[in-house]
Amino acid sequence: MTPLPACCTPLDAHWPLPDPLPGTVLLSTRFDPALLIAGDFQRSAVPPPASIQRSVAKRQAEFLAGRLCARAALQQLDNLDCVPAIGEDRAPVWPPHISGSITHSSGHAAAIVGHKAQWRGLGMDLENVLSLERAERLAGEILTADELQRMARLPREQHARLVTLTFSAKESLFKALYPIVQKRFYFEHAEVVEWSEHGQMRLRLLTELSGEWCHGTELVGQFAVDGEQLLSLVAISV
């Protein structure tokens, strides 16, 4: 077992979301870029892509932490010793029979993996909860007209969480669907139709991605808020 660098806490197998996903492995770690030292990638046996080698300590630490979670999750799931590379589309390259997702936000990284025979797509996204001012400033870029109308009916103190959730949910949806449809889509191409205080949500596509994934198709997801961070997950079963 390769030792973890000092910049990462021991990997945590705690399931942070409301509903466990059978057949998946989710691992997370906390990381501190200030503790990243020269040689950490080599000692961790994680080859850094050229773009990462040129980047600042924060980007290097989050990449390393995410890949360490992914490698350990693959080992636990399938006894694979594999660090997902970065593809030309910037997405992680998983083994052909594996679905997976890596995410990171301030000081926190996580990865989830499962078999494609059970989970066609897995998309996970971690975000810092926006301040109210920033959420209201960004709402028009992230929310559709219908979503903005729904937000207007909520008390103002709920706006920041709603905009953060909508952003994160759409990121998770993209990560889950993109490997299946191989087509990019953006915030205006999906909407969060419904969410509950218990962490369930329902999303709807507003664009044609393929014959199967057409306008009006609905998917479910889940989310959890832990302190100042929100984690969302969209899983597409077989």
Secondary structure, DSSP 8 states (H G I E B T S, - for coil): -----TTB---B----SSS--TTEEEEEEEB-GGG--TTHHHHHT----HHHHTS-HHHHHHHHHHHHHHHHHHHHHH------EE-TTSSEE--TTEEEEEEEETTEEEEEEEETTTEEEEEEEEEE---HHHHHHHHHHHS-HHHHHHHHTS-GGGHHHHHHHHHHHHHHHHHHHHHHH-----GGGEEEEEE-TTSEEEEEE-S--SSSS-TT-EEEEEEEEETTEEEEEEEEE-
